[in-house]
Amino acid sequence: MDFDNSGLDFGFHFTASQIAASLLFSIIGFYVFRAGKKALNYPVIFSGVALMAYPMFTSGPLQDWGVGVVLCALAYHFHSTGNLTG
């Protein structure tokens, strides 16, 4: 019996870079989310959620790492200033 699975493509093509970025920034996002929730700082909460969710919507290592670094910088800015305007 010959089973042809060439038609079964679920679109999951992960690289080591994508897995590492997703794991790292999701852990950071969870920590940022908890810190924002504890301080009732909504921009920090939203930054944490964005850090946990964005890897599902990027493709490629440059997007993965670039967006993650930018979101971490925004979360740091919002946490250190305590508001949106700085």
N, C-alpha and C positions, 0 to 999 in steps of 0.2 A: 504494500500500500504506500503510495507516494503522497505526501502532504505538502502542498505548495502554500507557503505562508507569505508569498511576495505581496499579496494584497493587504496584509495586516500591518499597517503603519500608523501608529498612534501619535506620531509627532514628538516623541520623547527622544531627543538626541542630546545627551548631557556630556559635557567635558569636565575634566577635573577642575578647571578654573571656575566654571559655573557652579559646581557643587561647593567648592571652597568659599566662593563669594557669597553664595546663598546661605550657607551655614554661618559664616562669620557675621554677616550683616543682619541676619535674623536674630542671632544671639544678642548683638549690640542693640537691635531694635526692641527686643523684649526688655532689656535693662533700661533703655531710654523711656519706654512706655511706662514701666513701673515707677521710675523716678518722676516722670511728669504727672502720673496719677497721684503719687504721694504729695507732690507740691501743688496739685491742682493747676498745673500750667498746661493749658490746652494746646498751644503750638508744639510743646515738647511731646505731648501725647500723640498728636497727629504725625509728628516726625517719626516717632517710634513705630506707629502703625505702617507708615510709608516704608520704613526700613525693613519691616517684616514682609511686606507684600510686593515690593517692586521687583524682586528677582523673577517673579512669574511673568513679567511683562517685558523683560529685556532679552535681547539675543546677542551673544557675542561677548568676549571678555572685556573689551573696552567699555561697552555700555554697562556691564555688570559692575566693574570696579569704579568707573567714573561716577555713575549715579550714586553708588554707595558712599563714596568719599564725600560727594556734595551733600547728601542727606545727613551724613555724620557731622559735617561742618555746620549745617543749619541747626541740627539738634543741639550742638555745643553752643552756638550763638544764642538760641532761644533759652537754653538753660542758664547760661551765664548772665544774660541781661534780664531775664524774667519777663520779657514782653516782646511784641512783634517789631517795634520800631528801633530798639537798641538804644 
